[in-house]
């Protein structure tokens, strides 16, 4: 492609690093980023959309608290009046 006299402005672009992204499942992959370190909880190796498995990522017990709070509304259980 021919340069038509356009120049990139100097000293305004962030520095890019070649980094290794690490997932909690153990998968790693290399990318370029302005961040020096990236750690992720889900990737294409373990995400339910790609694997076809249903998996709940619950690090703070939110699912259990929700189930405890709304267990009285579970199907089949009725309050006696």
Phi, psi and omega in degrees: 000139185274137176279119184262037178088002179274132178240145177282135178295138182268150174066022175242346183270139179290157180286136178260140179239145169275114186234167177247120178275135181241127178262158179293340178281350179105349180288144177227151174207155184260136176216177171249136183206163174277343176275148182273343184209131177228127174237136184231159180264337179225145176216183181291344178281332186235355182290134182303329179298321182273329184272336181084001178262151174265127181217135178261129176259101185231099183266346185236016178074021183293323181295314179297319178296320178296315181296321177296318184293323186248018181293336179289342179264006181301148182300133178095339178265124180240144176285136174276136184256000000 
